[in-house]
Amino acid sequence: MLPSVSILQQIGLGILLVVVVLWAVGLVRLTRRGNHGTAAPYRQRPPRSRARLDAVPRQTGPGGPASENVDLTPAERQAFDDLVRQLTSRS
């Protein structure tokens, strides 16, 4: 190895490389975990995006909670309008 590098630094580098390799293998296994029990790991699978979208509940409408509405007083509405003008003039 390099004569200017101590043995502890070489051991540390070796441990670091092993950890990086294990992390990369774990990451690859995590990303390929979606094919639960298929015989061929590279077999064509149906897209799962629709199933994921169906899993998200509706936020408003007949299937979700009612929309919230807050009535503002004229003074509050004016203060909000002033705040919006200040924020939009800065950009």
C-alpha positions, -999 to +999 in steps of 0.1 A: +000+000+000+010+036+003+039+042+027+026+076+038-008+063+050-010+047+084-024+012+090-054+027+108-063+049+078-060+018+056-083-002+078-107+027+080-108+030+042-114-008+039-143-006+064-157+024+046-156+006+012-173-024+027-201-002+042-206+015+008-208-018-010-234-031+015-254+001+013-255-001-025-266-038-024-293-029+001-305+000-020-307-022-051-326-049-032-350-023-019-358-009-053-364-043-067-386-055-039-418-047-058-420-081-076-433-101-046-430-138-054-426-137-092-406-165-107-386-143-131-372-112-116-372-093-149-406-104-160-429-076-173-451-063-146-483-043-149-479-006-140-486+001-103-492+038-106-530+034-108-531+013-077-511+039-059-534+067-070-564+047-058-548+042-024-548+080-018-582+090-003-601+119-018-597+151+001-629+168-010-661+158-026-685+130-018-658+106-007-639+131+015-644+157+042-663+189+034-644+219+022-637+245+048-648+281+043-640+311+065-658+344+063-635+374+067-646+407+080-639+437+057-609+447+078-594+412+077-600+411+039-582+444+035-553+433+056-550+401+036-551+420+003-523+443+016-502+413+026-507+397-008-496+430-025-465+432-003-455+397-010-461+399-048-442+432-051-411+417-036-408+390-063 
